[in-house]
Amino acid sequence: MDARDAAIKAKLEAVKDNSAEIKALEDQANAIMRAARAEIASALNKMRKETAEEVEKLLQEGKRRMEAELEEALEALEKERDETVLALEKQIVQLEEEIVKKVLPVS
């Protein structure tokens, strides 16, 4: 019986020693998980920042392009307006001449 008791005690001691090792491994695994979570959070923050910068860059590029197109359209409208004014001025001169001819008889 003493041999059996000794074997049981030895197994219990081994399990107790093993539980300390398991605890150390759990602590190590938890530390690794915390580090991984921190690394992931950092990577996500970096990616969000880069994405925000890229979106801002694209927005600014689109805004510049729209402003350039608007400027071109305004210039085209102004040119068209000037051409229309010139055409109207010519028509006004022709109408004046016709009115003068109708009102004042040729002698």
Contacts in CASP RR format, 6 or more apart in sequence:
PFRMAT RR
TARGET T0000
AUTHOR 0000-0000-0000
METHOD contacts of the structure
MODEL  1
MDARDAAIKAKLEAVKDNSAEIKALEDQANAIMRAARAEIASALNKMRKE
TAEEVEKLLQEGKRRMEAELEEALEALEKERDETVLALEKQIVQLEEEIV
KKVLPVS
END
